[in-house]
């Protein structure tokens, strides 16, 4: 039953109207590239949204434990935690929306309901905070537990987005595991164009090579963001730019310089022996 619900949600094109309007609003509002890179997490090489959600989640869970007690001190501590959790909601929401705006439609459908559930949970916690501050402690506790239940449903959908639909994960990472541990010939140095990206297959894995004279760098060719073909992208300022969504990765170490990718691109050990280019598993 649950699997069927999730499948129908992924296919619910009735949500596309609201999804497209929200996506356009987010894109129009968060326009500076530097700000988008900050919110995508490119500066740490890891999506920022999962980091930021730890503040409200941790605060709300801790408050739920304290609410099991009956002393005045635990009640005050729970109230303070709920306030802290609500303060952490806004940054997590903004980062999540920017990531969401770069997703495919099926993911955006699930993400829209995920966001709606979390918005409802935040509303319940805000109402709980007001109730506590006005002396209605029992009502405040009930609202907080309701908020935690709704937030749990939202978190489940967030997990489905990541683990079932592949949103926010590195699509390049699984390719690394398929590379051989021993040095393997990918082709001759002479066959690689100088100053241009080129793809070669090593076993079942596409590898991106960039040659400058006798120096060669290598990384997984599939973009970590959505699996775009980096070999079809341009090289600018020492970075290869994905032709699909514009993510830029530094050729020397795979560091993501511009989003929407939040993960670095895996680089590979490479050497040239007897005019042949070889790579292996890191």
N, C-alpha and C positions, 0 to 999 in steps of 0.2 A: 504493500500500500504506500509506504513512504517513498519507495523508489519511483512509483508511478506518479506521485505528486511532484517530485523533483523533475521528472521527465516532462510532465505537462507544463511546469513552470518554465523550463528551458525553451519550450516551444510556444509559449503564450505570446503570440504576436500582438495581442490586444494591448500589451504593455508598451509596445514600441512607440506609440504616439507620445506618451508621457516621457519615455526614456530619451527619445530624440530631442525633445524640448529641453529637458534637463541637461543633456549632454551639450547642447548648443549654448545654454546659459553658463555652464561651467567653463567651457572653452572661451567664451567671450569675456568672462569675469577674470579668469586667471590666465592672462595673456603673456606677461613677461617670461621669457625662456628661463631666466635665472630662478624665478620663483617656482616655475613648474619643475625644474631640476631639483630644487630644494625639497619640494613636496614629494617628488617621485623617490627621493633617497639616493640620487646618483652620487652625491658627495660622500656617502658611506659605502657605496657599492652593494646596497641592500634596500629593498622597499621600506619606506619610512612608516607607512600606515600600521603594519603589524607591531612595530615598536611602540607607537603612540597609544595604541588601544590598551596596552598593559596598565596604563594609569587608571582609567575608569574601571576596567575589569577587576584589577587588584583591589581598588578602593571599595567597589560595590560588594565583592566577595567577602572582604574583611568586615565590612559593616554588617553583612548577613550573619556572620559568626558572632559578632558582638551583640547583635539583636537577640540572640538566644539567651543572653543574661538579663537580669532584671535590676541591676544596680544603676544608680544615677550616673556614675562615672562611665560605665560602658555605653550608656545611652548617649552621653555627650560625645564620646569618642566615635560612635557610629554616625552621629549627625555630622561631625567634622569630616569623616571619611566620605560621606555622601556628597558633601560640598566640594571636597577635593576631586572626587570622581567626576562631578558635573563640570568642574573647571577644565578637566582634561578631555571632555567630549569634543569641544570645538576643534582643536588641532587635529584630532584623529579623524573627524568628519571631513575636514577640508582635504587632508592628504588622501583619504579614501575616495572622495569624489573625483579628484584629479586622476588617480589611477583608474577609476571606473570609467571615466570619460574616454579612455584610450582602448577600452575592451571591445570585443565583438558583440554583436547584438544578443546572442544567446546568453552570454555572460552578463551583459547589462541587465537583462530581464531578472535573473537571479539576484544580481547586485542591487537592483531597485527595491526588491522585497526585503533583502538584507538591511538596506538603509532604512526602510520604513519601519521595520521591527525595532531597530536600534533607536530610531527617533521616538517611537512609542515608549520604549524602555526609559529613555532619558526624560520624557515627559512625566512618567510615573515617578521617577526618582525626584524630579523637581517638585512635584506635588507632595511627595513624602517629606522632603526637606521643609516645605512650608508648614505641613502638619506638625512636624516635630517642633519647629520654632514657635508655634502657637499653642503648644501644650497638648496636642492630640497625638500622644506617643504611640498608642496602640494602632491608630489609623495609619500613622507614619510607617510603622513596621509592616503592616499589611501591604501598603502601597509599594514599599521597597522590595518585598518578596515577590510581588506581582511583576515589578520591573525586572528583577533578576531572572524570572522565568521567561519573560519576553526577550530579554537580552540573550539568554541561553539559546532560544530559537534562532535569533539573529546570528549568533556565533556559529550555530550549526550550518546555516546557509553560507556563512563566510568560509567555513571549512570545505563545504561542497565546491564553492568557487575555486578554491586553491587546489584541493586534492583530486577532485573529480573533473573539473573543467580546465585546470591548468592556468588559472589566472594568477599572475604575480610570481610564478615560479620561473626558474631559468630553463628555457627550452633547449639550451645548449649543453647543460650539465650531463644529461643522460648519454649524449654522444661521446663524452670523454671515456666512459666505462667500456665502450666498444673498441677502443684503440688497443693494439697489441702492446705488451710490456717491453718487447724487444724493439730495437731500432728497425724501422721498416722503410724501404725505399718508396718515395712518393713520385719520383720522376727526376729528370735531369735538371741541373741548374740552368742550362741553356734554354730549356723549354719554358721557363718562367719569364714572363715579360718584365722588363725593368721599369719600376715605378708604377706598376699597375697591379691591383689585386687579381689573384687567379685561384681557382678551386681545383683541387686534385682529390681523388678518392684514395683513402688509406683503409683497405679492407672495405667495410660497409659505411665508413664515416667520411663525410665531405670535410676537407680541411682547407682553410683559406691561407694562401701564401702571399707574402709581399716581399719582393726582391728589390734591393738597392745595391747594385754592383754585385759583390760576392756575399753580401750580408742578406740573410733571409729570416723573416719572422713567420710564425705559424700560429693560428688559432682555429677554434671550431668555426666552421663556415656558417652554421645555422645561428641566426641572431637569438640571443637569450630572451628577448622580449616576446616575440611571436613567431620565431622561427624563420624570419626573412632571409633571403640569400645575400649574404654580405659581399660575395664576389661580384655581384651586379651593382654594388654601391660605389660611390666616389671616395677618394682619399683626399682629405683636407686637413691641413695643420697636423699631420702625423696621426690622423684618426680615419678609420673607415666608417662611412655613414650608411646605415641600413636604408635600402631603397623603399622599404615599406612604410616605416613610421618615423624615420629620421634619427634614430638612436645612433650615437657616435661612440666608438670604442678606440682607445689608444692602441696603436699597433704593437708597441713595444711590450706592454704588460697586460693588455686587455681591459684596462680600467675604463669604466663607463664615464664619459665626459658630458654627454647630454642625453636626456630621456627621450621617450618615455621609459626606456629600460631602467630598472632599478638594480639589476645584477650585472657584475662584471662579466666579460666574455672570457671563457677559458683559453689560456695560451698553452702551447705545447713545446716541449723540448725539440729543438731542430738542429741538425748539423749537416755539413756538406763533406762528403768523402768521395774522392775520385770522380768529382763532377756530378755526383748524384746527391739529391736532397733526401734526408732521412728524418723521420719523426718517430716518437713513441709516446706511450702513456706517461703523463707527468709523474 
